[in-house]
Amino acid sequence: MTAYYYCTPEWFEASAKVYRENPAAQDKLKKLSADMAYRVKADSDFGIDRDIMFCAFFEKGQLNRLELISEEAAQSEAEYIMAATPMTWKKILTKESKFVTDFMLGRIKLEKGSKVGVLGVAPHANNIVDSLTPFELIFGDDLSDDEREKYRTNMEKFRKLLEV
């Protein structure tokens, strides 16, 4: 199975491609129309030195965007912005915990949008997670110190290039 590093352009590109080629996945989210951005908080144990954001924009199950996004673009374009630590997102993406539970317990903070609106999107959370994880994900906290440093260096390069 192909593996991708967490929060990298390659992961988002590959996941978007797989999702767009999968009518069954799109059908599961056909009632979802929402523009969501996710903040991954800085955590040196994960090799993430500054907060990083990505977005998932859906219109009736059609994935319009799945990519890294700047803070400014997230604030102006996303209907919802949710923030959590890398460990919280990792547990959701690896299905150790559920989005709704972590949201209700305050592990995921709503930075923009209404709580009622997020709870309307919440029933789609498992299918969104499935769309983001058709591959194995490699998280920074699972890397050796040397590997984490390479991950960190790569992240700084693509962040500068993409202005995110």
DSSP file (Angstrom, degrees, kcal/mol; ACC not computed):
  #  RESIDUE AA STRUCTURE BP1 BP2  ACC     N-H-->O    O-->H-N    N-H-->O    O-->H-N    TCO  KAPPA ALPHA  PHI   PSI    X-CA   Y-CA   Z-CA
    1    1 A M              0   0    0      0, 0.0     2,-0.1     0, 0.0   134,-0.1   0.000 360.0 360.0 360.0 138.4    0.0    0.0    0.0
    2    2 A T        -     0   0    0      1,-0.0   134,-1.8   135,-0.0     2,-0.4  -0.450 360.0-154.7 -69.6 142.5    1.2    3.5   -0.8
    3    3 A A  E     -a  136   0A   0    132,-0.2     2,-0.3    -2,-0.1   134,-0.2  -0.943   8.0-166.8-122.4 144.5    2.0    5.7    2.1
    4    4 A Y  E     -a  137   0A   0    132,-2.5   134,-2.8    -2,-0.4     2,-0.3  -0.953  26.3-110.6-128.8 148.5    2.0    9.5    2.3
    5    5 A Y  E >   -a  138   0A   0     -2,-0.3     3,-0.8   132,-0.2     6,-0.3  -0.579  45.0-100.4 -76.6 140.4    3.3   11.9    4.9
    6    6 A Y  T 3  S+     0   0    0    132,-2.6    -1,-0.1    -2,-0.3   134,-0.1  -0.294  99.8  10.8 -61.4 139.1    0.6   13.8    6.9
    7    7 A C  T 3  S+     0   0    0      1,-0.2    -1,-0.2     2,-0.1    46,-0.0   0.858  94.4 130.9  59.9  42.0   -0.2   17.4    5.8
    8    8 A T    <>  -     0   0    0     -3,-0.8     4,-1.8     1,-0.1     3,-0.4  -0.901  68.5-120.0-119.1 153.0    1.8   17.3    2.5
    9    9 A P  H  > S+     0   0    0      0, 0.0     4,-2.8     0, 0.0     5,-0.2   0.865 113.4  59.4 -56.7 -35.6    0.6   18.3   -0.9
   10   10 A E  H  > S+     0   0    0      1,-0.2     4,-2.4     2,-0.2     5,-0.2   0.893 103.7  50.5 -62.1 -40.2    1.2   14.8   -2.2
   11   11 A W  H  > S+     0   0    0     -3,-0.4     4,-2.5    -6,-0.3     5,-0.2   0.940 113.4  44.6 -62.8 -47.3   -1.3   13.4    0.3
   12   12 A F  H  X S+     0   0    0     -4,-1.8     4,-2.6     2,-0.2     5,-0.2   0.913 113.8  49.6 -66.0 -42.2   -4.0   15.8   -0.6
   13   13 A E  H  X S+     0   0    0     -4,-2.8     4,-2.2     2,-0.2    -1,-0.2   0.936 114.4  44.3 -61.7 -46.8   -3.4   15.4   -4.4
   14   14 A A  H  X S+     0   0    0     -4,-2.4     4,-2.3    -5,-0.2    -2,-0.2   0.907 114.5  48.8 -66.4 -42.2   -3.5   11.6   -4.2
   15   15 A S  H  X S+     0   0    0     -4,-2.5     4,-2.5    -5,-0.2    -1,-0.2   0.911 111.6  49.5 -64.8 -42.3   -6.6   11.5   -1.9
   16   16 A A  H  X S+     0   0    0     -4,-2.6     4,-2.7    -5,-0.2    -1,-0.2   0.909 110.7  50.7 -62.9 -41.9   -8.5   14.0   -4.1
   17   17 A K  H  X S+     0   0    0     -4,-2.2     4,-1.3    -5,-0.2    -2,-0.2   0.935 112.1  46.0 -61.8 -47.0   -7.7   11.9   -7.2
   18   18 A V  H  < S+     0   0    0     -4,-2.3     3,-0.3     1,-0.2    -2,-0.2   0.918 114.0  49.2 -62.5 -43.7   -8.9    8.7   -5.6
   19   19 A Y  H >< S+     0   0    0     -4,-2.5     3,-1.8     1,-0.2     7,-0.3   0.936 109.8  50.3 -62.0 -46.9  -12.0   10.4   -4.3
   20   20 A R  H 3< S+     0   0    0     -4,-2.7    -1,-0.2     1,-0.3    -2,-0.2   0.740 110.5  50.8 -66.8 -21.9  -12.9   11.9   -7.6
   21   21 A E  T 3< S+     0   0    0     -4,-1.3    -1,-0.3    -3,-0.3    -2,-0.2   0.334  97.2  79.5 -93.8   6.7  -12.5    8.5   -9.3
   22   22 A N    <>  -     0   0    0     -3,-1.8     4,-1.9     1,-0.2     3,-0.4  -0.823  52.2-178.8-121.1  91.7  -14.7    6.8   -6.8
   23   23 A P  H  > S+     0   0    0      0, 0.0     4,-2.5     0, 0.0     5,-0.2   0.830  84.5  58.5 -58.1 -33.1  -18.5    7.3   -7.5
   24   24 A A  H  > S+     0   0    0      2,-0.2     4,-1.7     1,-0.2     5,-0.1   0.908 106.3  47.6 -64.5 -41.0  -19.4    5.3   -4.4
   25   25 A A  H  > S+     0   0    0     -3,-0.4     4,-0.9     1,-0.2    -1,-0.2   0.912 112.9  48.8 -64.9 -42.3  -17.5    7.6   -2.2
   26   26 A Q  H >< S+     0   0    0     -4,-1.9     3,-0.6    -7,-0.3    -2,-0.2   0.884 108.1  54.7 -64.5 -38.3  -19.1   10.6   -3.8
   27   27 A D  H >< S+     0   0    0     -4,-2.5     3,-1.4     1,-0.2    -1,-0.2   0.875 102.1  57.3 -63.7 -37.3  -22.5    9.1   -3.5
   28   28 A K  H 3< S+     0   0    0     -4,-1.7    -1,-0.2     1,-0.3     3,-0.2   0.782 114.8  38.5 -63.5 -26.1  -22.0    8.7    0.3
   29   29 A L  T X< S+     0   0    0     -4,-0.9     3,-2.3    -3,-0.6    32,-0.3   0.151  78.2 117.6-109.8  18.5  -21.4   12.4    0.6
   30   30 A K  T <  S+     0   0    0     -3,-1.4    -1,-0.2     1,-0.3    32,-0.1   0.717  77.4  51.9 -62.5 -20.2  -24.0   13.6   -2.0
   31   31 A K  T 3  S+     0   0    0     -3,-0.2     2,-0.6    -4,-0.2    -1,-0.3   0.401  89.8 101.5 -93.6   2.6  -25.9   15.4    0.8
   32   32 A L    <   +     0   0    0     -3,-2.3    29,-2.2    27,-0.1     2,-0.4  -0.791  35.3 160.1 -95.9 120.5  -22.8   17.3    1.9
   33   33 A S        +     0   0    0     -2,-0.6     2,-0.3    26,-0.3    26,-0.2  -0.896  28.6 120.5-133.6 104.8  -22.3   20.9    0.8
   34   34 A A  E     -B   58   0B   0     24,-1.3    24,-2.9    -2,-0.4     2,-0.7  -0.963  53.0-137.5-164.1 145.1  -19.8   22.7    3.0
   35   35 A D  E     +B   57   0B   0     -2,-0.3    44,-2.4    22,-0.2    45,-1.8  -0.927  36.2 179.5-109.2 107.8  -16.5   24.5    2.7
   36   36 A M  E     -Bc  56  80B   0     20,-2.2    20,-2.8    -2,-0.7     2,-0.4  -0.875  16.3-166.5-117.5 140.3  -14.4   23.4    5.6
   37   37 A A  E     -Bc  55  81B   0     43,-2.5    45,-2.4    -2,-0.4     2,-0.4  -0.951   8.7-154.7-122.6 147.8  -10.8   24.3    6.7
   38   38 A Y  E     -Bc  54  82B   0     16,-3.3    16,-2.0    -2,-0.4     2,-0.5  -0.980   3.2-151.1-126.7 127.3   -8.8   22.5    9.3
   39   39 A R  E     -Bc  53  83B   0     43,-3.4    45,-1.8    -2,-0.4     2,-0.7  -0.852   3.5-159.2 -97.7 129.5   -6.0   23.9   11.4
   40   40 A V  E     -Bc  52  84B   0     12,-3.4    12,-2.2    -2,-0.5    45,-0.2  -0.945  24.8-132.5-104.8 114.0   -3.3   21.5   12.6
   41   41 A K        -     0   0    0     43,-2.5     7,-0.1    -2,-0.7     9,-0.1  -0.302  28.4 -90.9 -70.3 149.5   -1.6   23.2   15.5
   42   42 A A        +     0   0    0      7,-0.1     2,-0.2    43,-0.1     7,-0.2  -0.290  50.9 165.6 -58.7 139.1    2.1   23.4   15.7
   43   43 A D  B > > -F   48   0C   0      5,-2.7     5,-2.0     7,-0.1     3,-1.8  -0.780  28.9-155.8-159.7 110.1    3.8   20.5   17.6
   44   44 A S  G > 5S+     0   0    0      1,-0.3     3,-1.1    -2,-0.2     5,-0.1   0.792  94.4  65.3 -62.4 -28.1    7.5   19.9   17.3
   45   45 A D  G 3 5S+     0   0    0      1,-0.3    -1,-0.3     2,-0.1   103,-0.0   0.743 107.6  42.9 -64.8 -20.9    7.0   16.2   18.1
   46   46 A F  G < 5S-     0   0    0     -3,-1.8    94,-0.4     2,-0.2    -1,-0.3   0.404 118.4-112.0-101.1  -0.8    5.1   15.9   14.8
   47   47 A G  T < 5S+     0   0    0     -3,-1.1     2,-0.7    -4,-0.4    -3,-0.2   0.691  78.2 129.7  77.2  18.3    7.7   18.1   12.9
   48   48 A I  B   < +F   43   0C   0     -5,-2.0    -5,-2.7     1,-0.1    -1,-0.2  -0.895  29.5 175.2-110.0 103.7    5.1   20.9   12.5
   49   49 A D        +     0   0    0     -2,-0.7     2,-0.3    -7,-0.2    -1,-0.1   0.728  68.2  26.6 -84.5 -23.5    6.8   24.1   13.7
   50   50 A R  S    S-     0   0    0     -7,-0.1    -7,-0.1    -9,-0.1    -1,-0.1  -0.969  99.5 -85.3-134.8 151.0    3.9   26.5   12.7
   51   51 A D        -     0   0    0     -2,-0.3     2,-0.3    -9,-0.1   -10,-0.2  -0.223  46.8-162.2 -50.3 144.0    0.2   25.9   12.5
   52   52 A I  E     -B   40   0B   0    -12,-2.2   -12,-3.4    -4,-0.1     2,-0.3  -0.982   1.0-154.8-132.9 146.6   -0.8   24.5    9.0
   53   53 A M  E     -B   39   0B   0     16,-0.5    16,-2.2    -2,-0.3     2,-0.3  -0.908  11.2-179.5-125.2 148.4   -4.2   24.5    7.4
   54   54 A F  E     -BD  38  68B   0    -16,-2.0   -16,-3.3    -2,-0.3     2,-0.3  -0.945  14.5-142.7-137.3 163.8   -5.9   22.5    4.8
   55   55 A C  E     -BD  37  67B   0     12,-2.8    12,-1.2    -2,-0.3     2,-0.4  -0.915  12.5-166.0-129.3 154.3   -9.4   22.6    3.3
   56   56 A A  E     -BD  36  66B   0    -20,-2.8   -20,-2.2    -2,-0.3     2,-0.6  -0.917  16.2-173.7-135.4 107.6  -12.0   20.2    2.0
   57   57 A F  E     -BD  35  65B   0      8,-2.6     7,-2.9    -2,-0.4     8,-1.4  -0.920   7.2-179.2-109.6 119.7  -14.7   22.0    0.0
   58   58 A F  E     -BD  34  63B   0    -24,-2.9   -24,-1.3    -2,-0.6     2,-0.4  -0.912  17.9-171.1-120.2 144.6  -17.7   19.9   -1.1
   59   59 A E  E >  S- D   0  62B   0      3,-2.3     3,-2.0    -2,-0.4   -26,-0.3  -0.906  82.6 -30.5-133.6 106.0  -20.8   20.7   -3.1
   60   60 A K  T 3  S-     0   0    0     -2,-0.4   -27,-0.2   -28,-0.3   -30,-0.1   0.888 126.9 -46.2  51.0  44.8  -23.4   17.9   -3.1
   61   61 A G  T 3  S+     0   0    0    -29,-2.2     2,-0.5   -32,-0.3    -1,-0.3   0.248 110.8 124.4  86.3 -13.3  -20.6   15.3   -2.7
   62   62 A Q  E <   -D   59   0B   0     -3,-2.0    -3,-2.3   -30,-0.2     2,-0.8  -0.694  60.9-134.1 -81.2 127.2  -18.4   16.8   -5.4
   63   63 A L  E     +D   58   0B   0     -2,-0.5    -5,-0.2    -5,-0.2     3,-0.1  -0.726  30.3 171.6 -83.9 110.4  -15.0   17.6   -4.0
   64   64 A N  E     +     0   0B   0     -7,-2.9     2,-0.3    -2,-0.8    -1,-0.2   0.813  67.0   9.0 -88.5 -33.8  -14.1   21.0   -5.3
   65   65 A R  E     +D   57   0B   0     -8,-1.4    -8,-2.6     2,-0.0    -1,-0.3  -0.983  49.0 165.5-150.3 136.8  -10.9   21.5   -3.2
   66   66 A L  E     +D   56   0B   0     -2,-0.3     2,-0.3   -10,-0.2   -10,-0.2  -0.778  46.5 101.6-145.9  99.7   -8.7   19.3   -1.0
   67   67 A E  E    S-D   55   0B   0    -12,-1.2   -12,-2.8    -2,-0.3     2,-0.1  -0.978  75.3 -68.4-166.8 168.5   -5.4   21.1   -0.4
   68   68 A L  E     -D   54   0B   0     -2,-0.3     2,-0.3   -14,-0.3   -14,-0.3  -0.456  52.7-166.1 -66.7 147.9   -3.3   23.1    1.9
   69   69 A I        -     0   0    0    -16,-2.2   -16,-0.5    95,-0.1     2,-0.1  -0.988  18.9-113.8-141.7 147.0   -4.7   26.6    2.3
   70   70 A S     >  -     0   0    0     -2,-0.3     4,-2.6    92,-0.1     5,-0.2  -0.382  30.7-113.5 -75.9 159.5   -3.3   29.9    3.7
   71   71 A E  H  > S+     0   0    0      1,-0.2     4,-2.5     2,-0.2     5,-0.2   0.918 118.0  50.9 -55.5 -45.9   -4.7   31.4    6.9
   72   72 A E  H  > S+     0   0    0      1,-0.2     4,-1.9     2,-0.2    -1,-0.2   0.918 111.1  46.7 -63.0 -45.0   -6.1   34.3    4.9
   73   73 A A  H  > S+     0   0    0      2,-0.2     4,-2.8     1,-0.2     5,-0.5   0.900 111.7  51.9 -65.0 -40.1   -7.8   32.1    2.3
   74   74 A A  H  X S+     0   0    0     -4,-2.6     4,-1.9     1,-0.2    -2,-0.2   0.934 109.8  49.2 -61.2 -45.5   -9.3   29.9    5.0
   75   75 A Q  H  < S+     0   0    0     -4,-2.5    -1,-0.2     1,-0.2    -2,-0.2   0.873 120.6  35.6 -63.0 -36.7  -10.7   33.0    6.8
   76   76 A S  H  < S+     0   0    0     -4,-1.9    -2,-0.2    -5,-0.2    -1,-0.2   0.771 128.4  30.4 -89.7 -25.9  -12.2   34.4    3.6
   77   77 A E  H  < S+     0   0    0     -4,-2.8     2,-0.3    -5,-0.2    -3,-0.2   0.737  96.9  85.0-108.3 -26.8  -13.3   31.2    1.8
   78   78 A A     <  -     0   0    0     -4,-1.9   -42,-0.2    -5,-0.5     3,-0.1  -0.566  54.5-157.1 -85.5 141.8  -14.2   28.6    4.4
   79   79 A E  S    S+     0   0    0    -44,-2.4     2,-0.4    -2,-0.3   -43,-0.2   0.825  86.3  25.8 -77.2 -35.5  -17.6   28.3    6.0
   80   80 A Y  E     -c   36   0B   0    -45,-1.8   -43,-2.5    33,-0.1     2,-0.4  -0.979  62.5-167.5-130.7 141.8  -16.1   26.5    9.0
   81   81 A I  E     -cE  37 112B   0     31,-1.8    30,-3.1    -2,-0.4    31,-1.4  -0.992  11.8-175.7-127.4 125.2  -12.6   26.5   10.5
   82   82 A M  E     -cE  38 110B   0    -45,-2.4   -43,-3.4    -2,-0.4     2,-0.4  -0.951   5.0-162.2-121.9 141.0  -11.8   23.8   13.0
   83   83 A A  E     +cE  39 109B   0     26,-2.7    26,-3.0    -2,-0.4     2,-0.3  -0.947  18.8 146.0-128.6 142.7   -8.6   23.5   15.0
   84   84 A A  E     -c   40   0B   0    -45,-1.8   -43,-2.5    -2,-0.4    24,-0.1  -0.972  47.5 -84.0-160.4 169.5   -6.9   20.7   16.9
   85   85 A T     >  -     0   0    0     22,-0.4     4,-2.2    -2,-0.3     5,-0.2  -0.366  43.5-110.1 -73.0 159.0   -3.5   19.3   17.8
   86   86 A P  H  > S+     0   0    0      0, 0.0     4,-2.9     0, 0.0     5,-0.2   0.874 119.9  56.2 -57.6 -36.1   -1.8   16.9   15.4
   87   87 A M  H  > S+     0   0    0      2,-0.2     4,-2.4     1,-0.2     5,-0.2   0.902 106.2  49.3 -64.9 -40.0   -2.5   14.1   17.9
   88   88 A T  H  > S+     0   0    0      2,-0.2     4,-1.7     1,-0.2    -1,-0.2   0.944 114.3  44.7 -63.1 -47.2   -6.2   14.8   17.9
   89   89 A W  H  X S+     0   0    0     -4,-2.2     4,-3.0     1,-0.2     5,-0.2   0.898 111.4  54.8 -63.7 -39.4   -6.4   14.8   14.1
   90   90 A K  H  X S+     0   0    0     -4,-2.9     4,-2.2     1,-0.2     6,-0.3   0.933 106.7  50.1 -59.2 -46.1   -4.2   11.6   14.0
   91   91 A K  H  <>S+     0   0    0     -4,-2.4     5,-2.5     1,-0.2     6,-1.8   0.859 113.4  46.4 -63.2 -34.8   -6.6    9.8   16.2
   92   92 A I  H ><5S+     0   0    0     -4,-1.7     3,-1.3     3,-0.2    -2,-0.2   0.938 113.5  47.5 -70.7 -46.6   -9.5   10.8   14.0
   93   93 A L  H 3<5S+     0   0    0     -4,-3.0    -2,-0.2     1,-0.3    -1,-0.2   0.770 115.3  45.3 -68.2 -25.2   -7.8    9.9   10.8
   94   94 A T  T 3<5S-     0   0    0     -4,-2.2    -1,-0.3    -5,-0.2    -2,-0.2   0.346 114.4-119.9 -97.2   5.5   -6.6    6.5   12.2
   95   95 A K  T < 5S+     0   0    0     -3,-1.3    -3,-0.2     2,-0.2    -4,-0.1   0.726  77.8 126.1  64.3  25.9  -10.2    5.9   13.6
   96   96 A E  S   <S+     0   0    0     -5,-2.5     2,-0.3    -6,-0.3    -4,-0.2   0.736  82.0  15.6 -78.4 -24.7   -9.0    5.7   17.2
   97   97 A S  S    S-     0   0    0     -6,-1.8     2,-0.3    -9,-0.1    -2,-0.2  -0.916  82.7-113.0-141.9 169.9  -11.5    8.4   18.0
   98   98 A K     >  -     0   0    0     -2,-0.3     4,-2.3     1,-0.1     5,-0.2  -0.814  15.7-131.2-110.2 144.9  -14.5   10.0   16.4
   99   99 A F  H  > S+     0   0    0     -2,-0.3     4,-2.9     1,-0.2     5,-0.2   0.938 106.6  51.1 -56.4 -51.3  -14.9   13.6   15.2
  100  100 A V  H  > S+     0   0    0      1,-0.2     4,-2.8     2,-0.2     5,-0.2   0.908 111.1  48.1 -58.5 -44.7  -18.2   14.2   16.9
  101  101 A T  H  > S+     0   0    0      1,-0.2     4,-2.1     2,-0.2    -1,-0.2   0.944 114.5  44.9 -60.9 -49.1  -16.9   13.0   20.3
  102  102 A D  H  <>S+     0   0    0     -4,-2.3     5,-2.2     1,-0.2     6,-1.4   0.860 114.0  50.5 -66.1 -34.9  -13.7   15.1   20.1
  103  103 A F  H ><5S+     0   0    0     -4,-2.9     3,-1.2    -5,-0.2    -2,-0.2   0.942 112.2  45.9 -66.3 -47.6  -15.7   18.1   18.9
  104  104 A M  H 3<5S+     0   0    0     -4,-2.8    -2,-0.2     1,-0.3    -1,-0.2   0.823 111.6  52.6 -66.8 -31.0  -18.2   17.9   21.7
  105  105 A L  T 3<5S-     0   0    0     -4,-2.1    -1,-0.3    -5,-0.2    -2,-0.2   0.498 117.1-113.7 -82.6  -3.0  -15.5   17.4   24.3
  106  106 A G  T < 5S+     0   0    0     -3,-1.2    -3,-0.2    -4,-0.3    -2,-0.1   0.566  84.4 120.8  84.4   8.4  -13.7   20.5   23.0
  107  107 A R  S   <S+     0   0    0     -5,-2.2     2,-0.5    -6,-0.2   -22,-0.4   0.797  77.1  50.3 -73.0 -27.0  -10.6   18.7   21.6
  108  108 A I  S    S-     0   0    0     -6,-1.4     2,-0.4    -9,-0.1    -2,-0.2  -0.965  86.3-151.6-110.2 121.9  -11.6   20.3   18.3
  109  109 A K  E     -E   83   0B   0    -26,-3.0   -26,-2.7    -2,-0.5     2,-0.7  -0.763   9.8-134.3 -97.5 137.0  -12.2   24.0   18.5
  110  110 A L  E     +E   82   0B   0     -2,-0.4   -28,-0.2   -28,-0.2     3,-0.1  -0.816  28.1 171.1 -88.4 115.7  -14.5   25.8   16.2
  111  111 A E  E     +     0   0B   0    -30,-3.1     2,-0.3    -2,-0.7   -29,-0.2   0.696  68.4  17.1 -97.3 -23.9  -12.7   29.0   15.0
  112  112 A K  E    S+E   81   0B   0    -31,-1.4   -31,-1.8     2,-0.1    -1,-0.3  -0.988 104.0  29.1-150.7 139.3  -15.2   30.0   12.4
  113  113 A G  S    S-     0   0    0     -2,-0.3     2,-0.3   -33,-0.2   -33,-0.1  -0.344  87.8 -55.4 103.0 174.7  -18.8   29.1   11.7
  114  114 A S     >  -     0   0    0      1,-0.1     4,-2.2    -2,-0.1     5,-0.2  -0.690  30.6-136.5 -96.3 144.7  -21.7   27.9   13.8
  115  115 A K  H  > S+     0   0    0     -2,-0.3     4,-2.5     1,-0.2     5,-0.2   0.890 109.4  54.3 -61.4 -40.0  -21.7   24.9   16.1
  116  116 A V  H  > S+     0   0    0      1,-0.2     4,-1.3     2,-0.2    -1,-0.2   0.906 107.6  50.7 -61.1 -41.8  -25.1   24.0   14.8
  117  117 A G  H  > S+     0   0    0      2,-0.2     4,-1.3     1,-0.2     3,-0.2   0.912 109.7  49.3 -62.3 -43.3  -23.8   24.1   11.3
  118  118 A V  H  X S+     0   0    0     -4,-2.2     4,-2.1     1,-0.2     3,-0.4   0.905 108.2  53.6 -63.0 -41.0  -20.8   21.8   12.2
  119  119 A L  H  < S+     0   0    0     -4,-2.5    -1,-0.2     1,-0.2    -2,-0.2   0.785 105.2  55.7 -66.1 -24.9  -23.2   19.4   13.9
  120  120 A G  H  < S+     0   0    0     -4,-1.3    -1,-0.2    -3,-0.2    -2,-0.2   0.810 112.5  41.5 -72.0 -30.5  -25.1   19.3   10.6
  121  121 A V  H >< S+     0   0    0     -4,-1.3     3,-2.5    -3,-0.4     4,-0.3   0.738  95.2  85.8 -83.1 -26.4  -22.0   18.3    8.8
  122  122 A A  G >< S+     0   0    0     -4,-2.1     3,-2.2     1,-0.3     4,-0.4   0.777  75.3  65.4 -51.7 -37.3  -20.9   15.9   11.5
  123  123 A P  G 3  S+     0   0    0      0, 0.0    -1,-0.3     0, 0.0     3,-0.2   0.743 102.4  52.1 -60.2 -17.8  -22.9   12.9   10.3
  124  124 A H  G <> S+     0   0    0     -3,-2.5     4,-2.3     1,-0.2     3,-0.4   0.476  81.0 100.1 -91.5  -3.3  -20.6   12.9    7.2
  125  125 A A  H <> S+     0   0    0     -3,-2.2     4,-2.8    -4,-0.3     5,-0.2   0.873  78.7  50.4 -56.1 -45.5  -17.4   12.9    9.3
  126  126 A N  H  > S+     0   0    0     -4,-0.4     4,-2.3    -3,-0.2    -1,-0.2   0.897 112.6  47.5 -62.5 -38.8  -16.6    9.2    8.9
  127  127 A N  H  > S+     0   0    0     -3,-0.4     4,-1.8    -4,-0.2    -1,-0.2   0.849 110.8  51.5 -70.9 -33.1  -17.0    9.4    5.1
  128  128 A I  H  X S+     0   0    0     -4,-2.3     4,-1.5     2,-0.2    -2,-0.2   0.932 109.8  50.0 -65.6 -44.5  -14.9   12.5    5.0
  129  129 A V  H  X S+     0   0    0     -4,-2.8     4,-1.0     1,-0.2     3,-0.4   0.926 109.3  51.7 -58.5 -45.0  -12.2   10.6    7.0
  130  130 A D  H  < S+     0   0    0     -4,-2.3     3,-0.5     1,-0.2    -1,-0.2   0.884 108.0  52.1 -59.2 -38.0  -12.4    7.7    4.6
  131  131 A S  H  < S+     0   0    0     -4,-1.8    -1,-0.2     1,-0.2  -112,-0.2   0.794 111.7  46.8 -70.1 -26.4  -11.9   10.1    1.7
  132  132 A L  H  < S+     0   0    0     -4,-1.5    -1,-0.2    -3,-0.4    -2,-0.2   0.598 113.9  48.6 -87.3 -12.0   -8.8   11.5    3.3
  133  133 A T     <  +     0   0    0     -4,-1.0    -1,-0.2    -3,-0.5    -2,-0.1  -0.279  54.8 127.7-128.9  50.0   -7.3    8.2    4.2
  134  134 A P  S    S+     0   0    0      0, 0.0     2,-0.3     0, 0.0    -1,-0.1   0.557  81.2  45.7 -77.0  -3.0   -7.4    5.8    1.2
  135  135 A F  S    S-     0   0    0     -3,-0.2     2,-0.3  -134,-0.1  -132,-0.2  -0.804 101.9 -87.1-127.8 167.2   -3.7    5.4    1.9
  136  136 A E  E     -a    3   0A   0   -134,-1.8  -132,-2.5    -2,-0.3     2,-0.4  -0.608  44.5-143.2 -71.9 137.7   -1.5    4.7    4.9
  137  137 A L  E     -a    4   0A   0     -2,-0.3     2,-0.6  -134,-0.2  -132,-0.2  -0.874   4.0-149.8-106.3 139.8   -0.5    8.0    6.6
  138  138 A I  E     -a    5   0A   0   -134,-2.8  -132,-2.6    -2,-0.4     2,-0.3  -0.941  16.2-158.4-108.4 119.2    2.9    8.6    8.1
  139  139 A F    >   -     0   0    0     -2,-0.6     3,-2.0  -134,-0.2     4,-0.3  -0.712  24.7-119.6 -99.9 148.8    2.7   11.0   11.0
  140  140 A G  G >  S+     0   0    0    -94,-0.4     3,-1.3    -2,-0.3   -93,-0.1   0.780 110.5  61.0 -57.2 -31.0    5.7   13.0   12.3
  141  141 A D  G 3  S+     0   0    0      1,-0.3    -1,-0.3   -95,-0.1   -95,-0.1   0.625  99.7  57.3 -75.2  -9.5    5.5   11.5   15.8
  142  142 A D  G <  S+     0   0    0     -3,-2.0    -1,-0.3   -96,-0.1     2,-0.2   0.431  92.9  93.0 -94.0  -1.0    6.1    8.0   14.2
  143  143 A L  S <  S-     0   0    0     -3,-1.3     2,-0.0    -4,-0.3    -3,-0.0  -0.556  79.8-111.6 -93.8 155.2    9.4    9.1   12.6
  144  144 A S     >  -     0   0    0     -2,-0.2     4,-2.9     1,-0.1     5,-0.2  -0.307  42.2 -99.1 -69.8 168.1   12.9    8.9   13.9
  145  145 A D  H  > S+     0   0    0      1,-0.2     4,-1.9     2,-0.2     5,-0.1   0.908 125.9  47.5 -57.8 -43.2   14.6   12.2   14.8
  146  146 A D  H  > S+     0   0    0      2,-0.2     4,-1.9     1,-0.2    -1,-0.2   0.920 113.4  47.1 -65.3 -44.0   16.5   12.2   11.4
  147  147 A E  H  > S+     0   0    0      1,-0.2     4,-2.5     2,-0.2    -2,-0.2   0.898 110.9  52.3 -64.5 -40.2   13.3   11.4    9.5
  148  148 A R  H  X S+     0   0    0     -4,-2.9     4,-2.7     1,-0.2    -1,-0.2   0.878 107.3  52.6 -64.0 -37.4   11.4   14.1   11.4
  149  149 A E  H  X S+     0   0    0     -4,-1.9     4,-2.4    -5,-0.2    -1,-0.2   0.896 109.9  47.9 -66.3 -39.1   14.0   16.6   10.5
  150  150 A K  H  X S+     0   0    0     -4,-1.9     4,-2.7     2,-0.2    -2,-0.2   0.908 112.1  50.0 -64.7 -42.0   13.8   15.7    6.8
  151  151 A Y  H  X S+     0   0    0     -4,-2.5     4,-2.6     2,-0.2    -2,-0.2   0.923 111.3  49.0 -59.9 -45.8    9.9   16.0    7.1
  152  152 A R  H  X S+     0   0    0     -4,-2.7     4,-2.3     2,-0.2    -2,-0.2   0.913 112.0  48.2 -61.5 -44.9   10.3   19.4    8.7
  153  153 A T  H  X S+     0   0    0     -4,-2.4     4,-1.9     2,-0.2    -2,-0.2   0.916 112.3  48.8 -63.2 -44.3   12.7   20.6    6.0
  154  154 A N  H  X S+     0   0    0     -4,-2.7     4,-2.5     1,-0.2     5,-0.3   0.907 109.9  52.7 -61.4 -42.2   10.4   19.4    3.3
  155  155 A M  H  X S+     0   0    0     -4,-2.6     4,-2.4     1,-0.2     5,-0.2   0.918 107.5  50.6 -61.9 -43.8    7.4   21.1    4.9
  156  156 A E  H  X S+     0   0    0     -4,-2.3     4,-1.9     1,-0.2    -1,-0.2   0.890 110.5  51.4 -61.9 -38.0    9.2   24.4    5.1
  157  157 A K  H  X S+     0   0    0     -4,-1.9     4,-2.3     1,-0.2    -2,-0.2   0.958 114.3  40.1 -64.3 -51.2   10.1   24.1    1.4
  158  158 A F  H  X S+     0   0    0     -4,-2.5     4,-2.8     1,-0.2    -2,-0.2   0.833 112.8  56.1 -72.4 -28.4    6.6   23.4    0.2
  159  159 A R  H  X>S+     0   0    0     -4,-2.4     5,-1.8    -5,-0.3     4,-1.1   0.911 110.3  45.3 -65.8 -40.3    5.1   25.9    2.6
  160  160 A K  H  <5S+     0   0    0     -4,-1.9    -2,-0.2    -5,-0.2     3,-0.2   0.934 115.5  47.0 -66.6 -45.3    7.3   28.7    1.2
  161  161 A L  H  <5S+     0   0    0     -4,-2.3    -2,-0.2     1,-0.2    -1,-0.2   0.912 121.3  35.9 -61.8 -44.7    6.5   27.6   -2.4
  162  162 A L  H  <5S-     0   0    0     -4,-2.8    -1,-0.2    -5,-0.2    -2,-0.2   0.516 104.6-127.3 -89.0  -6.5    2.7   27.3   -1.8
  163  163 A E  T  <5       0   0    0     -4,-1.1    -3,-0.2    -3,-0.2    -4,-0.1   0.926 360.0 360.0  57.2  48.2    2.6   30.3    0.6
  164  164 A V      <       0   0    0     -5,-1.8  -111,-0.3    -6,-0.2    -4,-0.2   0.322 360.0 360.0-123.4 360.0    0.8   28.4    3.2
